[in-house]
Amino acid sequence: MANKKLTLALFSGSVDKLTAAGVILGGAAAEDMDVEIFVLLQAAFAFKKENALTNNRVAEITDKQDEFLASLKRLNAPHWTEAFRNAKEMTNVKIHICGFAGKVWNGEKLDDFIDLADDICGIGEYMTSAEQADINLFI
Amino acid sequence: MTQEELLTLKADKTVDARGTSCPGPLLAAKKAIGEIEKGQILEVLSADEGTRRDIPKWCNKKGFEYLGTLEESGYYRIFLKK
């Protein structure tokens, strides 16, 4: 039986939402789902090499940012990049950087992004992939 | 299995995932299940409340047999058969 497929339109560049995405990816990896992630606009900022580990922005409950980040450490939660990497090691995960999003953040080449990224693509790729997905998420 | 039967059960492999939060224990179970043979028993130690519900569902989807859970002080011992 073919693996089920998850597509994720990842718009957010905030660690709270990226961490949530990492948790969902873990669930998908446990179930051997095929996953395709399309890194859009603000998420492309987070995927830039110089930002991935230093970006601590949160999108929600921003007045509790310090408490949130401290809780992640206390709970031994992996950084989102590590959660994504774990999922890539356990199941078939492809990460596509939206070409437009890359340009917004001065990322023209794949090498401008962390090595989790597999390629730079256009939105048509996402539409085709999402049409075939069992689960499609926007974060 | 009954709680008494679980107490005497000898696992072929035990994975301690008490230091991780969801989905850590589930991912630890997935890794460990690849390291045992069909018919062998895996024990997962987890302090994560969600895991005790996740693993039975995961077993059902993946074709493994969920044997049961023992509640210890501050953690769970979850048993499944590959």
Backbone of each chain as ProteinMPNN parsed JSONL, in Angstrom:
{"seq_chain_A": "MANKKLTLALFSGSVDKLTAAGVILGGAAAEDMDVEIFVLLQAAFAFKKENALTNNRVAEITDKQDEFLASLKRLNAPHWTEAFRNAKEMTNVKIHICGFAGKVWNGEKLDDFIDLADDICGIGEYMTSAEQADINLFI", "coords_chain_A": {"N_chain_A": [[0.851, -1.192, 0.0], [0.541, 2.208, -0.837], [2.305, 4.921, 0.72], [0.682, 7.293, 2.863], [0.088, 10.776, 2.197], [1.308, 13.952, 3.182], [0.958, 17.365, 2.768], [2.422, 20.515, 3.385], [1.906, 23.838, 3.632], [4.034, 26.097, 4.536], [4.072, 28.982, 6.041], [4.771, 30.556, 8.2], [7.388, 32.199, 9.996], [8.017, 31.99, 12.596], [9.165, 30.836, 15.771], [7.372, 29.547, 17.463], [5.276, 28.585, 15.82], [6.774, 27.149, 13.989], [7.822, 25.23, 15.655], [5.506, 23.842, 16.307], [4.946, 22.856, 13.777], [7.084, 21.129, 13.561], [6.406, 19.204, 15.469], [4.118, 18.08, 14.321], [5.28, 17.067, 12.023], [6.812, 15.084, 13.199], [4.804, 13.31, 13.991], [3.872, 12.575, 11.472], [6.14, 11.327, 10.516], [6.309, 9.125, 12.219], [4.271, 7.647, 11.22], [5.15, 6.965, 8.771], [4.53, 8.639, 6.627], [4.603, 10.258, 3.42], [6.014, 13.394, 2.961], [5.648, 16.715, 1.889], [6.98, 19.871, 2.027], [6.299, 23.253, 1.634], [7.978, 26.123, 1.6], [7.044, 29.203, 2.403], [6.989, 32.781, 2.07], [7.391, 34.269, 5.111], [8.442, 32.065, 6.356], [10.602, 31.433, 4.791], [12.452, 33.282, 5.596], [13.122, 32.262, 8.126], [14.368, 29.948, 7.332], [16.708, 30.807, 6.226], [20.257, 30.587, 6.257], [21.642, 32.267, 8.078], [19.697, 32.887, 9.888], [18.331, 30.721, 10.987], [19.042, 29.472, 13.471], [19.173, 31.568, 15.206], [16.907, 33.07, 15.2], [14.358, 34.022, 17.218], [11.769, 34.784, 17.247], [8.291, 34.952, 18.133], [4.941, 34.202, 17.145], [2.535, 34.333, 18.408], [0.914, 35.134, 21.542], [2.835, 36.955, 22.399], [3.792, 38.432, 24.528], [4.633, 36.582, 26.308], [6.924, 35.459, 25.446], [9.538, 34.869, 26.502], [8.942, 33.068, 28.55], [7.787, 31.016, 27.08], [9.945, 30.162, 25.432], [11.729, 29.34, 27.399], [10.309, 27.24, 28.481], [10.309, 25.395, 26.386], [12.981, 24.637, 26.468], [13.125, 23.553, 29.059], [11.472, 21.36, 28.769], [12.955, 19.85, 27.151], [12.537, 19.962, 24.461], [13.19, 19.488, 21.038], [14.997, 21.836, 18.986], [13.302, 23.489, 16.301], [14.555, 23.04, 13.849], [15.945, 20.731, 14.329], [13.884, 18.933, 14.855], [12.675, 18.876, 12.338], [14.806, 17.785, 10.929], [15.061, 15.268, 12.143], [12.636, 14.139, 11.316], [13.097, 14.036, 8.587], [15.03, 12.119, 8.506], [13.618, 9.888, 9.175], [11.428, 9.492, 7.539], [10.081, 10.047, 4.218], [10.73, 13.149, 3.432], [10.387, 16.116, 1.744], [11.66, 19.326, 1.216], [10.75, 22.333, -0.046], [11.773, 25.463, -1.165], [9.992, 28.37, -1.745], [10.422, 30.189, -4.662], [9.891, 32.937, -4.975], [9.575, 33.745, -2.307], [12.119, 33.278, -1.373], [13.546, 35.24, -2.749], [12.459, 37.541, -1.615], [13.742, 37.604, 0.801], [16.339, 37.906, 0.071], [17.437, 35.503, -0.805], [18.658, 33.793, -3.211], [19.749, 31.455, -4.069], [19.912, 27.903, -3.51], [21.856, 27.332, -1.688], [21.782, 29.456, 0.032], [20.149, 28.808, 2.03], [19.381, 26.736, 4.95], [20.622, 23.354, 5.206], [18.477, 21.631, 5.201], [16.698, 22.235, 3.242], [15.587, 21.196, 0.06], [15.187, 22.047, -2.572], [14.52, 24.862, -4.79], [11.448, 26.162, -5.736], [8.474, 26.729, -7.776], [5.055, 27.93, -7.33], [3.33, 26.267, -8.653], [4.227, 23.715, -8.331], [3.543, 23.201, -5.713], [0.725, 23.299, -5.893], [0.152, 21.092, -7.517], [1.158, 19.025, -5.948], [-0.331, 19.284, -3.573], [-2.859, 18.675, -4.452], [-2.784, 15.969, -4.581], [-2.568, 15.13, -2.021], [-3.245, 13.48, 1.129], [-3.557, 14.791, 3.489], [-3.571, 18.243, 3.945], [-1.937, 21.053, 5.075], [-1.835, 24.398, 6.387], [0.437, 26.455, 7.833]], "CA_chain_A": [[0.0, 0.0, 0.0], [1.347, 3.436, -0.914], [2.279, 5.76, 1.921], [-0.178, 8.48, 2.827], [0.876, 11.966, 1.885], [1.013, 15.221, 3.863], [1.599, 18.57, 2.242], [2.4, 21.602, 4.368], [2.262, 25.18, 3.182], [4.635, 26.661, 5.75], [4.197, 30.425, 5.848], [5.274, 31.234, 9.403], [8.809, 32.188, 10.317], [8.093, 32.155, 14.051], [9.556, 29.564, 16.373], [6.228, 28.823, 18.05], [4.582, 27.838, 14.767], [7.725, 26.192, 13.412], [7.9, 24.115, 16.597], [4.28, 23.065, 16.091], [5.132, 22.135, 12.51], [8.01, 20.032, 13.846], [5.662, 18.164, 16.192], [3.269, 17.404, 13.333], [6.183, 16.273, 11.179], [7.153, 13.885, 13.966], [3.661, 12.399, 13.858], [3.873, 12.055, 10.091], [7.282, 10.409, 10.387], [5.963, 7.892, 12.931], [3.341, 6.889, 10.391], [5.78, 6.744, 7.456], [3.881, 9.421, 5.575], [5.421, 11.092, 2.549], [5.732, 14.788, 3.327], [6.237, 17.787, 1.08], [6.826, 21.162, 2.7], [6.546, 24.395, 0.756], [8.402, 27.207, 2.488], [6.532, 30.444, 1.828], [7.317, 34.088, 2.638], [8.134, 34.468, 6.36], [9.183, 30.837, 6.681], [11.877, 31.478, 4.059], [13.365, 34.031, 6.48], [13.597, 31.335, 9.165], [15.202, 28.916, 6.699], [18.008, 31.359, 5.804], [21.346, 30.061, 7.09], [22.025, 33.174, 9.164], [18.577, 33.126, 10.807], [17.655, 29.508, 11.478], [19.291, 29.17, 14.882], [19.164, 32.779, 16.032], [15.578, 33.671, 15.154], [13.554, 33.621, 18.38], [10.478, 35.473, 17.21], [7.081, 34.146, 18.263], [3.825, 34.843, 16.444], [1.353, 34.455, 19.269], [1.174, 35.332, 22.977], [4.196, 37.493, 22.305], [4.247, 38.951, 25.825], [5.149, 35.446, 27.083], [7.969, 34.844, 24.62], [10.616, 34.308, 27.33], [8.409, 31.896, 29.255], [7.611, 29.974, 26.066], [11.253, 29.638, 25.021], [12.291, 28.633, 28.551], [9.566, 25.973, 28.614], [10.814, 24.463, 25.37], [14.251, 24.106, 26.984], [12.83, 22.721, 30.232], [10.842, 20.12, 28.311], [13.902, 19.149, 26.285], [11.973, 19.911, 23.105], [14.222, 19.808, 20.062], [14.808, 23.019, 18.144], [12.491, 23.081, 15.143], [15.408, 22.507, 12.769], [16.285, 19.35, 14.7], [12.66, 18.145, 14.654], [12.545, 18.688, 10.887], [15.877, 16.872, 10.498], [14.676, 13.925, 12.594], [11.572, 13.64, 10.435], [13.709, 13.715, 7.283], [15.784, 10.861, 8.645], [12.714, 8.758, 9.443], [10.472, 9.272, 6.467], [10.399, 10.78, 2.997], [10.336, 14.561, 3.562], [11.04, 17.034, 0.802], [11.418, 20.722, 1.594], [10.902, 23.211, -1.202], [11.722, 26.899, -0.88], [9.302, 29.148, -2.785], [11.394, 31.078, -5.289], [9.529, 34.326, -4.668], [9.875, 33.97, -0.892], [13.575, 33.352, -1.261], [13.995, 36.559, -3.236], [12.043, 38.548, -0.635], [14.751, 37.627, 1.877], [17.657, 37.876, -0.576], [17.935, 34.139, -0.958], [18.46, 33.444, -4.626], [20.292, 30.127, -4.342], [19.627, 26.891, -2.489], [22.925, 27.413, -0.692], [21.489, 30.532, 0.985], [19.252, 28.256, 3.053], [19.937, 25.598, 5.695], [20.708, 22.16, 4.348], [17.22, 20.878, 5.191], [15.991, 22.575, 1.999], [15.974, 20.327, -1.057], [15.245, 22.779, -3.844], [13.731, 26.097, -4.903], [10.436, 25.831, -6.741], [7.368, 27.655, -7.979], [3.823, 27.563, -6.636], [2.683, 25.188, -9.401], [4.664, 22.454, -7.72], [2.707, 23.017, -4.518], [-0.658, 23.002, -6.273], [0.116, 19.714, -8.013], [1.404, 18.125, -4.832], [-1.436, 19.371, -2.612], [-4.019, 17.989, -5.042], [-2.641, 14.519, -4.381], [-2.283, 14.855, -0.611], [-4.308, 13.013, 2.014], [-3.708, 15.879, 4.454], [-2.886, 19.47, 3.523], [-1.976, 22.016, 6.173], [-1.225, 25.722, 6.25], [0.89, 26.94, 9.154]], "C_chain_A": [[0.892, 1.249, 0.0], [1.233, 4.213, 0.394], [1.277, 6.886, 1.761], [0.705, 9.713, 2.676], [0.36, 13.203, 2.623], [1.712, 16.342, 3.111], [1.402, 19.685, 3.27], [2.836, 22.89, 3.686], [2.737, 25.921, 4.419], [4.936, 28.129, 5.509], [4.949, 31.082, 7.002], [6.783, 31.11, 9.566], [9.041, 32.31, 11.814], [8.329, 30.816, 14.725], [8.39, 28.819, 17.015], [5.533, 27.976, 16.982], [5.504, 26.813, 14.106], [7.876, 24.981, 14.339], [6.668, 23.218, 16.465], [4.391, 22.243, 14.815], [6.055, 20.931, 12.728], [7.326, 18.881, 14.577], [4.798, 17.368, 15.207], [4.118, 16.545, 12.398], [6.603, 14.989, 11.876], [6.039, 12.85, 13.873], [3.603, 11.771, 12.48], [4.996, 11.039, 9.903], [6.978, 9.074, 11.063], [5.074, 7.007, 12.071], [3.861, 6.668, 8.976], [5.067, 7.487, 6.334], [4.937, 10.06, 4.686], [5.027, 12.54, 2.811], [6.399, 15.729, 2.333], [5.918, 19.121, 1.757], [7.182, 22.269, 1.718], [6.76, 25.625, 1.633], [8.057, 28.544, 1.837], [6.976, 31.652, 2.66], [8.079, 34.116, 3.97], [8.933, 33.229, 6.762], [10.535, 30.812, 5.97], [12.916, 32.268, 4.859], [13.98, 33.083, 7.511], [14.534, 30.272, 8.607], [16.536, 29.463, 6.183], [19.082, 30.903, 6.785], [21.635, 30.951, 8.297], [20.917, 33.368, 10.2], [18.104, 31.885, 11.561], [17.834, 29.283, 12.978], [19.2, 30.387, 15.79], [17.782, 33.431, 16.111], [14.715, 33.148, 16.307], [12.179, 34.269, 18.385], [9.334, 34.486, 17.452], [5.918, 34.925, 17.645], [2.652, 35.131, 17.376], [1.764, 34.522, 20.734], [2.59, 35.894, 23.133], [4.715, 38.046, 23.632], [4.82, 37.837, 26.709], [6.276, 34.74, 26.335], [9.04, 34.164, 25.478], [10.167, 33.027, 28.036], [8.266, 30.719, 28.289], [8.948, 29.333, 25.713], [11.907, 28.852, 26.164], [11.607, 27.277, 28.736], [10.041, 24.942, 27.595], [12.104, 23.811, 25.851], [13.998, 23.141, 28.131], [12.265, 21.362, 29.822], [11.738, 19.332, 27.352], [13.357, 19.001, 24.866], [13.073, 20.259, 22.101], [13.925, 21.131, 19.357], [14.077, 22.587, 16.87], [13.341, 22.503, 14.017], [15.773, 21.038, 13.048], [15.072, 18.436, 14.498], [12.442, 17.861, 13.171], [13.576, 17.662, 10.406], [15.56, 15.43, 10.916], [13.631, 13.316, 11.668], [12.152, 13.245, 9.077], [14.46, 12.396, 7.335], [14.853, 9.658, 8.74], [11.702, 8.497, 8.343], [10.857, 10.159, 5.282], [9.851, 12.208, 3.091], [11.113, 15.391, 2.55], [10.656, 18.47, 1.178], [11.766, 21.629, 0.423], [10.816, 24.673, -0.747], [11.01, 27.583, -2.051], [10.288, 30.184, -3.351], [11.146, 32.544, -4.975], [9.901, 34.669, -3.222], [11.376, 34.105, -0.681], [14.072, 34.731, -1.643], [13.621, 37.666, -2.247], [13.114, 38.717, 0.44], [16.168, 37.505, 1.314], [18.28, 36.488, -0.594], [17.663, 33.655, -2.373], [18.841, 31.993, -4.898], [19.961, 29.179, -3.19], [20.638, 26.982, -1.341], [22.716, 28.551, 0.325], [20.669, 30.015, 2.174], [19.913, 27.076, 3.768], [19.795, 24.315, 4.872], [19.478, 21.259, 4.42], [16.476, 21.087, 3.868], [16.517, 21.723, 0.855], [16.065, 21.064, -2.376], [14.454, 24.086, -3.735], [12.711, 25.852, -6.009], [9.377, 26.908, -6.833], [6.092, 27.112, -7.356], [3.089, 26.42, -7.353], [3.014, 23.823, -8.822], [3.809, 22.14, -6.489], [1.289, 22.619, -4.898], [-0.79, 21.541, -6.707], [0.232, 18.735, -6.852], [0.214, 18.099, -3.867], [-2.689, 18.657, -3.134], [-4.003, 16.493, -4.743], [-2.498, 14.135, -2.907], [-3.509, 14.309, 0.127], [-4.602, 14.073, 3.075], [-2.935, 17.082, 3.921], [-3.047, 20.513, 4.624], [-1.351, 23.346, 5.772], [-0.839, 26.186, 7.645], [1.625, 28.249, 8.948]], "O_chain_A": [[1.869, 1.327, 0.744], [0.211, 4.17, 1.078], [1.049, 7.375, 0.654], [1.897, 9.693, 2.984], [-0.841, 13.463, 2.681], [2.913, 16.273, 2.85], [0.364, 19.781, 3.925], [3.971, 23.02, 3.226], [1.93, 26.328, 5.255], [5.922, 28.479, 4.86], [5.679, 32.053, 6.801], [7.371, 30.059, 9.309], [10.127, 32.688, 12.252], [7.777, 29.794, 14.319], [8.414, 27.591, 17.103], [5.237, 26.802, 17.205], [5.059, 25.736, 13.711], [8.037, 23.851, 13.877], [6.773, 21.993, 16.505], [3.984, 21.082, 14.774], [5.843, 19.859, 12.16], [7.635, 17.715, 14.331], [4.756, 16.138, 15.256], [3.726, 15.438, 12.027], [6.736, 13.94, 11.246], [6.299, 11.66, 13.698], [3.32, 10.582, 12.337], [4.829, 10.026, 9.224], [7.342, 8.017, 10.549], [5.112, 5.781, 12.172], [3.119, 6.242, 8.09], [5.013, 6.999, 5.205], [6.037, 10.369, 5.144], [3.841, 12.866, 2.873], [7.566, 15.558, 1.982], [4.761, 19.449, 2.021], [8.222, 22.23, 1.06], [5.846, 26.098, 2.309], [8.683, 28.962, 0.863], [7.299, 31.512, 3.839], [9.304, 33.997, 3.965], [9.966, 33.331, 7.424], [11.499, 30.241, 6.479], [14.109, 31.966, 4.808], [15.189, 33.094, 7.742], [15.392, 29.755, 9.322], [17.398, 28.697, 5.753], [18.848, 30.84, 7.992], [21.846, 30.456, 9.404], [21.154, 33.941, 11.263], [17.54, 31.994, 12.65], [16.878, 28.94, 13.674], [19.154, 30.249, 17.012], [17.528, 34.25, 16.994], [14.386, 31.962, 16.354], [11.504, 34.298, 19.414], [9.398, 33.331, 17.03], [5.921, 36.156, 17.629], [1.877, 36.061, 17.15], [2.825, 34.031, 21.117], [3.412, 35.376, 23.889], [5.925, 38.123, 23.845], [5.424, 38.118, 27.743], [6.544, 33.561, 26.569], [9.41, 33.019, 25.217], [10.904, 32.044, 28.11], [8.579, 29.578, 28.63], [9.07, 28.108, 25.696], [12.556, 27.832, 25.933], [12.248, 26.293, 29.102], [10.161, 23.757, 27.91], [12.311, 22.61, 25.679], [14.573, 22.053, 28.18], [12.547, 20.344, 30.455], [11.343, 18.297, 26.815], [13.674, 18.042, 24.162], [13.808, 21.226, 22.301], [12.768, 21.5, 19.156], [14.222, 21.45, 16.419], [12.91, 21.591, 13.312], [15.892, 20.225, 12.131], [15.211, 17.306, 14.029], [12.072, 16.751, 12.791], [13.271, 16.79, 9.591], [15.763, 14.493, 10.144], [13.719, 12.149, 11.285], [11.747, 12.242, 8.49], [14.522, 11.655, 6.354], [15.25, 8.536, 8.424], [11.175, 7.39, 8.233], [11.827, 10.915, 5.339], [8.665, 12.446, 2.862], [12.343, 15.362, 2.513], [9.489, 18.777, 1.422], [12.908, 21.685, -0.034], [9.891, 25.058, -0.031], [11.386, 27.394, -3.208], [10.901, 30.949, -2.606], [12.086, 33.302, -4.736], [10.461, 35.729, -2.945], [11.837, 34.944, 0.094], [14.908, 35.319, -0.957], [14.379, 38.618, -2.064], [13.36, 39.822, 0.925], [17.082, 37.053, 2.004], [19.488, 36.326, -0.422], [16.575, 33.171, -2.683], [18.33, 31.371, -5.83], [19.759, 29.604, -2.052], [20.306, 26.738, -0.181], [23.392, 28.601, 1.352], [20.519, 30.7, 3.185], [20.873, 26.491, 3.268], [18.962, 24.217, 3.972], [19.442, 20.22, 3.76], [15.718, 20.221, 3.431], [17.725, 21.549, 0.694], [16.915, 20.752, -3.209], [13.811, 24.364, -2.722], [13.065, 25.389, -7.094], [9.381, 27.874, -6.069], [6.052, 25.967, -6.906], [2.317, 25.691, -6.73], [2.193, 22.906, -8.825], [3.411, 20.999, -6.253], [0.714, 21.711, -4.299], [-1.726, 20.847, -6.312], [-0.496, 17.745, -6.781], [-0.197, 17.036, -3.402], [-3.472, 18.107, -2.36], [-5.045, 15.841, -4.663], [-2.327, 12.96, -2.58], [-4.649, 14.632, -0.205], [-5.744, 14.235, 3.506], [-1.786, 16.954, 3.497], [-4.162, 20.815, 5.048], [-0.456, 23.403, 4.928], [-1.687, 26.296, 8.53], [2.099, 28.849, 9.912]]}, "seq_chain_B": "MTQEELLTLKADKTVDARGTSCPGPLLAAKKAIGEIEKGQILEVLSADEGTRRDIPKWCNKKGFEYLGTLEESGYYRIFLKK", "coords_chain_B": {"N_chain_B": [[-3.728, -7.589, 27.578], [-3.692, -8.512, 31.048], [-3.039, -6.455, 33.967], [-1.508, -7.893, 35.764], [-0.361, -9.824, 34.133], [1.164, -8.184, 32.494], [3.014, -7.265, 34.325], [4.703, -9.41, 34.656], [5.777, -9.707, 32.231], [8.428, -10.098, 29.924], [10.295, -7.887, 28.174], [11.747, -7.773, 24.9], [13.167, -5.651, 24.087], [13.821, -2.524, 25.565], [12.974, 0.846, 25.529], [13.933, 3.935, 26.71], [12.23, 6.751, 26.955], [11.741, 8.834, 28.614], [12.85, 11.3, 28.96], [11.919, 12.93, 26.976], [9.521, 14.956, 25.201], [6.244, 14.843, 23.657], [6.522, 14.649, 20.128], [8.427, 12.771, 20.936], [8.558, 10.197, 22.463], [6.978, 8.562, 20.803], [8.398, 8.608, 18.424], [10.721, 7.435, 19.321], [9.759, 4.892, 19.805], [9.143, 4.137, 17.207], [11.703, 4.048, 16.06], [12.87, 2.048, 17.61], [11.3, -0.177, 17.087], [12.102, -0.967, 14.661], [14.345, -2.325, 15.217], [13.852, -4.749, 16.301], [12.66, -8.169, 16.002], [9.896, -9.652, 14.181], [7.217, -10.599, 16.248], [8.582, -10.217, 18.564], [8.841, -8.352, 21.694], [8.364, -4.979, 22.583], [9.146, -2.502, 24.94], [8.156, 0.644, 25.996], [9.235, 3.388, 27.771], [7.684, 6.144, 29.079], [7.092, 9.492, 30.063], [5.186, 11.057, 29.166], [1.938, 12.107, 28.897], [0.276, 12.014, 26.638], [1.37, 10.022, 25.069], [0.583, 7.485, 25.925], [-1.86, 7.199, 24.816], [-1.352, 7.627, 22.177], [0.334, 5.543, 21.285], [-1.176, 3.052, 21.255], [-2.967, 3.687, 19.134], [-1.182, 4.127, 17.068], [-0.031, 1.586, 16.858], [-2.236, 0.163, 15.939], [-2.586, 1.29, 13.399], [-0.164, 0.609, 12.18], [-0.035, -2.102, 12.263], [0.949, -3.462, 14.494], [0.826, -5.166, 17.68], [-0.77, -3.885, 20.38], [-0.111, -4.279, 23.735], [-0.573, -3.376, 26.313], [-0.525, -1.087, 29.174], [1.439, -0.144, 31.941], [1.12, 1.763, 34.843], [3.462, 3.65, 36.38], [5.244, 5.412, 39.013], [5.033, 8.529, 38.032], [5.588, 7.947, 35.395], [4.969, 5.908, 32.413], [4.836, 2.446, 31.492], [4.823, 1.063, 28.482], [3.668, -1.508, 26.478], [4.25, -3.385, 23.516], [3.793, -5.618, 20.751], [5.699, -6.663, 18.003]], "CA_chain_B": [[-3.187, -8.368, 28.697], [-4.031, -7.948, 32.369], [-1.922, -5.77, 34.642], [-0.658, -8.934, 36.357], [0.418, -10.424, 33.038], [2.161, -7.187, 32.061], [4.066, -7.177, 35.353], [5.643, -10.534, 34.519], [6.208, -9.749, 30.829], [9.832, -9.744, 29.669], [10.436, -7.241, 26.865], [12.993, -8.054, 24.177], [13.885, -4.384, 24.022], [13.185, -1.426, 26.299], [13.483, 2.156, 25.144], [13.593, 4.921, 27.74], [11.978, 8.052, 26.322], [11.173, 9.691, 29.664], [13.411, 12.649, 28.882], [11.423, 13.643, 25.796], [8.099, 15.291, 25.132], [5.575, 14.464, 22.415], [6.322, 13.233, 19.762], [9.655, 12.024, 21.191], [8.387, 8.771, 22.772], [6.445, 7.85, 19.631], [9.511, 8.452, 17.475], [11.625, 6.446, 19.921], [9.128, 3.593, 19.557], [9.294, 3.815, 15.778], [13.103, 3.651, 15.825], [13.164, 0.783, 18.296], [10.556, -1.298, 16.488], [12.905, -1.401, 13.513], [15.515, -3.065, 15.7], [13.45, -6.056, 16.842], [12.07, -9.086, 15.021], [8.451, -9.889, 14.285], [6.89, -11.484, 17.365], [9.262, -9.766, 19.775], [8.098, -7.358, 22.487], [9.018, -3.701, 22.856], [8.624, -1.741, 26.079], [8.489, 2.074, 25.881], [9.048, 4.154, 29.004], [7.337, 7.517, 28.708], [6.463, 10.327, 31.087], [4.293, 11.932, 28.411], [0.559, 11.617, 29.023], [-0.311, 11.743, 25.322], [1.95, 8.838, 24.435], [-0.165, 6.273, 26.27], [-2.991, 7.094, 23.878], [-0.825, 7.619, 20.803], [0.956, 4.283, 20.875], [-2.183, 2.081, 20.798], [-3.478, 4.083, 17.807], [-0.083, 3.911, 16.119], [0.054, 0.127, 16.672], [-3.373, -0.24, 15.114], [-2.32, 1.713, 12.015], [1.042, 0.0, 11.623], [-0.144, -3.554, 12.305], [1.59, -4.045, 15.663], [-0.148, -5.498, 18.706], [-0.63, -3.164, 21.652], [-0.345, -5.26, 24.794], [-1.09, -2.729, 27.507], [0.299, -0.066, 29.826], [1.536, -0.125, 33.396], [1.361, 3.114, 35.343], [4.424, 3.721, 37.482], [5.254, 6.729, 39.631], [5.531, 9.594, 37.155], [5.803, 7.508, 34.004], [4.223, 4.734, 31.949], [5.527, 1.369, 30.762], [3.894, 0.72, 27.411], [4.152, -2.74, 25.845], [3.678, -3.757, 22.226], [4.433, -6.743, 20.065], [5.879, -6.405, 16.571]], "C_chain_B": [[-3.597, -7.709, 30.013], [-2.793, -7.266, 32.967], [-0.958, -6.801, 35.254], [0.227, -9.569, 35.291], [1.513, -9.458, 32.561], [3.322, -7.117, 33.048], [5.105, -8.285, 35.213], [6.216, -10.619, 33.102], [7.671, -9.323, 30.69], [9.93, -9.156, 28.252], [11.756, -7.65, 26.219], [13.835, -6.795, 24.06], [13.101, -3.346, 24.813], [13.819, -0.118, 25.854], [12.982, 3.187, 26.158], [13.466, 6.297, 27.102], [11.428, 9.042, 27.343], [11.706, 11.114, 29.624], [12.883, 13.464, 27.722], [9.934, 13.929, 25.915], [7.555, 14.845, 23.777], [6.148, 15.253, 21.231], [7.537, 12.353, 20.033], [9.453, 10.544, 21.493], [7.862, 7.952, 21.581], [7.554, 7.601, 18.607], [10.541, 7.456, 18.005], [11.079, 5.038, 19.69], [9.306, 3.176, 18.105], [10.726, 3.353, 15.471], [13.358, 2.253, 16.393], [12.474, -0.403, 17.638], [11.307, -1.84, 15.264], [14.08, -2.269, 13.911], [15.14, -4.394, 16.342], [12.774, -6.872, 15.745], [10.564, -9.183, 15.228], [8.185, -10.905, 15.401], [7.559, -11.07, 18.665], [8.509, -8.598, 20.431], [8.966, -6.133, 22.782], [8.329, -3.034, 24.049], [9.089, -0.289, 25.919], [8.221, 2.738, 27.224], [8.798, 5.606, 28.625], [6.69, 8.243, 29.871], [5.434, 11.264, 30.445], [2.878, 11.344, 28.383], [-0.036, 11.224, 27.664], [0.156, 10.437, 24.71], [1.149, 7.574, 24.728], [-1.403, 6.097, 25.398], [-2.505, 6.992, 22.449], [-0.354, 6.231, 20.381], [-0.081, 3.211, 20.508], [-2.728, 2.401, 19.401], [-2.432, 3.807, 16.734], [0.056, 2.415, 15.819], [-1.048, -0.349, 15.723], [-3.138, 0.098, 13.645], [-1.193, 0.928, 11.384], [1.015, -1.531, 11.682], [0.643, -4.214, 13.43], [0.506, -4.303, 16.727], [0.152, -4.727, 19.994], [-1.014, -4.106, 22.787], [-0.892, -4.636, 26.073], [-0.082, -1.78, 28.137], [0.27, -0.25, 31.339], [1.849, 1.296, 33.838], [2.299, 3.045, 36.538], [4.37, 5.134, 38.072], [5.879, 7.747, 38.683], [5.832, 9.183, 35.733], [4.981, 6.263, 33.687], [5.175, 3.719, 31.327], [4.528, 0.829, 29.747], [4.466, -0.463, 26.628], [3.465, -2.974, 24.5], [4.478, -4.888, 21.607], [4.5, -6.447, 18.576], [5.21, -7.522, 15.768]], "O_chain_B": [[-3.82, -6.5, 30.074], [-1.665, -7.481, 32.524], [0.256, -6.599, 35.256], [1.411, -9.819, 35.517], [2.636, -9.868, 32.266], [4.473, -6.932, 32.653], [6.258, -8.113, 35.609], [7.034, -11.49, 32.807], [8.095, -8.319, 31.262], [9.677, -9.846, 27.264], [12.758, -7.847, 26.906], [15.059, -6.86, 23.947], [11.873, -3.292, 24.742], [15.042, 0.011, 25.808], [11.785, 3.297, 26.424], [14.463, 6.928, 26.752], [10.727, 9.985, 26.977], [11.098, 12.028, 30.181], [13.347, 14.581, 27.497], [9.198, 13.243, 26.625], [8.317, 14.514, 22.868], [6.249, 16.475, 21.343], [7.671, 11.292, 19.423], [10.093, 9.701, 20.864], [8.253, 6.802, 21.383], [7.637, 6.53, 18.007], [11.158, 6.722, 17.233], [11.836, 4.108, 19.413], [9.584, 2.014, 17.809], [10.935, 2.397, 14.724], [13.972, 1.402, 15.751], [13.009, -1.512, 17.635], [11.165, -3.004, 14.89], [14.734, -2.876, 13.063], [16.005, -5.093, 16.869], [12.373, -6.344, 14.708], [10.035, -8.847, 16.287], [8.847, -11.939, 15.483], [7.161, -11.512, 19.742], [7.664, -7.953, 19.811], [10.129, -6.244, 23.172], [7.103, -3.007, 24.147], [10.278, -0.031, 25.729], [7.112, 2.659, 27.753], [9.607, 6.222, 27.932], [5.848, 7.688, 30.577], [4.886, 12.149, 31.104], [2.662, 10.23, 27.906], [-0.755, 10.231, 27.555], [-0.565, 9.814, 23.93], [1.047, 6.69, 23.878], [-1.929, 4.993, 25.259], [-3.144, 6.36, 21.607], [-0.609, 5.796, 19.258], [0.122, 2.509, 19.517], [-2.926, 1.501, 18.585], [-2.744, 3.324, 15.645], [0.239, 2.024, 14.666], [-0.811, -1.158, 14.826], [-3.448, -0.697, 12.758], [-1.241, 0.61, 10.196], [1.943, -2.183, 11.203], [0.972, -5.397, 13.341], [-0.582, -3.73, 16.672], [1.203, -4.907, 20.609], [-2.111, -4.664, 22.797], [-1.597, -5.299, 26.834], [1.062, -1.682, 27.694], [-0.783, -0.48, 31.934], [2.729, 1.953, 33.281], [1.973, 2.46, 37.57], [3.54, 5.949, 37.669], [7.1, 7.817, 38.549], [6.29, 10.004, 34.939], [4.38, 5.651, 34.57], [6.182, 4.08, 30.718], [3.521, 0.219, 30.107], [5.608, -0.42, 26.171], [2.256, -2.784, 24.366], [5.659, -5.085, 21.894], [3.515, -6.041, 17.96], [5.241, -7.503, 14.538]]}, "name": "protein", "num_of_chains": 2, "seq": "MANKKLTLALFSGSVDKLTAAGVILGGAAAEDMDVEIFVLLQAAFAFKKENALTNNRVAEITDKQDEFLASLKRLNAPHWTEAFRNAKEMTNVKIHICGFAGKVWNGEKLDDFIDLADDICGIGEYMTSAEQADINLFIMTQEELLTLKADKTVDARGTSCPGPLLAAKKAIGEIEKGQILEVLSADEGTRRDIPKWCNKKGFEYLGTLEESGYYRIFLKK"}
